[in-house]
Amino acid sequence: MEWLVQLHDQIVGLDTALLIYFIEENPNYLDITDVFFEAMFRGEFSVVTSVLTITEVLVYPLLFHSEVSS
C-alpha cells in the first residue's frame, strides 16, 4: 500500500473518524484501519491526536454507560 509507505517515519495526525471506525470495527473500513494501526503499533510512524478527538470518541460510551447505570 503506497499510502502506508509514505507514512514511514512521519508524525501522523489521528482524526476522530479513523479511530471510531477502528474501535467499532466498521466493516467498510476494517481493512484500512487494521493495516494502519498494525503499522503504528510496529513503530513505523508516530501518531498524535487532540483532546477534542478523545472527547468525541468517548462521548457515546460515556452516555451509554450513564443511561445503563440509571
N, C-alpha and C positions, 0 to 999 in steps of 0.2 A: 504494500500500500504506500504509494508515493507520499500522501499527506502525512503519514506517520514518520517517514524518513525525514521529512522537513522539520519535524518537531525535535529531533535528536539534539540534546544539549541545550535546549531552549527553556525559557520560563513561559509557561502557558497559563493564560487567564481562564479559569474554570467558571462557566456560566451556569445558571440555575437549571436550565432545561436539560443539559447533558447529565448533570448529577441526578435529577429526578428520573430521567429515563433509565439510568443505571440502577438506582435504588429500587424502582418499580419493575425492573426487568421488562421494559416495554419491548414487545416482540418486533416492532417496526425498526428499532434502533439497537437491538441487543448485539448484533454482530459488530457494529462500530464501537459501542460503549465497552464491550468486553476487550476488544483489541486495544482501545485507548487506555483503559485502566490497567490492563496487564502490562503494557509498556511502561506506564507510570510507576507501577509497583516494582518493576525491574530497574528503575532508576534511569531510564533512557531520557527523561526530561523531568523538569520540576513543574509543579502546579501551584498557583496561588488563586485565592478566591477572596470574596469580600464578606463582611458581616451581613450585608444585605442578602447575599446568596444563601448563607447558612440560615438566616431568618426565614426566607422564602421556602426553603426545603423543610424546615421544622414546623411551620405553621399548621399544616394539615395533621401531622401526627399528634401535635400537642392539643389541637382542638378535638380530635377524635378521642384521645385519652381522657380529656376532661369531660366529654359527653358520656363516655362509658363509665367513668367514676361517679358521675352524678346520680 
